[in-house]
Amino acid sequence: MLGGAWVAFAFIGDSWWQLLIAASLAVVFAQLAFIGHDAGHKQIFRSKRLNDVVGYLHGGLVALSYGSWLKQHNQHHANPNHEGSDPDIEIPALAFTNGQAGTKRGLLRWIAKYQAVLFFPLLLLEGFSLRVTGAISILRGEVRRPTLELGLMIAHLAVYTTALFLVLSPAIAVLFIVVHQGLWGVYMGCSFAPNHKGMPVVPAGQKLDFLRKQVLTARNVRGGRVVDFVLGGLNYQIEHHLFPTMPRPNLRHAQRIVQRFCAEHGISYSQCGLFRSYGHVLRYLHQIGAPLRAQPA
């Protein structure tokens, strides 16, 4: 898919039709990131080294820091939706608890007020945010192979921008970047958001056993093989958290076993369709922002 998109890019040349290539590359970049995610969980090979090779390669293909993401993602898996412990709910631009909303000031407070309305527009910046976070981690030496990761990121950006500005006029090149990177961010955000956002947030200090810690804070998304592909297997979020090294194609088989087990033991198991999952996310964000909207400006 990646090769085909760039071949089409070369044949089309300096044309506004290139924006269709930009949109298709947004899908391709997300799918490459999903493979990097699988490698980070050691789902592909028995060997950690081979998984890391695939992870660093796919991180380089989309200009993300594999090491930085892996560190943050492991923290998320250890304590999903746990206040103060899960970096995925410690996002400056959003509030996931009333306590977080109360600490916002200035522009961030205004964003938190209307975060349900602003959620999807903010996702346009998700790709940029991931790259900045990764670059900071690399420069601070917080990753295992900073030289390799910095080299991969610089090489990607150099080849990417050179190709665009050699083939396209400046205006089309800039718009290509905006469309490609913006839609990629939206796709990534729409793949992550249904998994935990709008599910219970565990207060700091509260202890849960491993099973409940992973099941009660996650949501599965129904939809069959199409949704499996679109969301990169992340739609089986409960099973993925229980068995993080399980290869993606096996999660759909484990789902029936886990759901039956939870029903037998009276453990809440959350599952819904894709668009309904976004509804849950937006309603939750709207609810958290309500106290701020009720206060005088």
Order of alpha helices (4+ residues) and beta strands (2+ residues): alpha-alpha-alpha-alpha-alpha-alpha-alpha-alpha-alpha-alpha-alpha-beta-alpha-alpha-alpha-beta-alpha
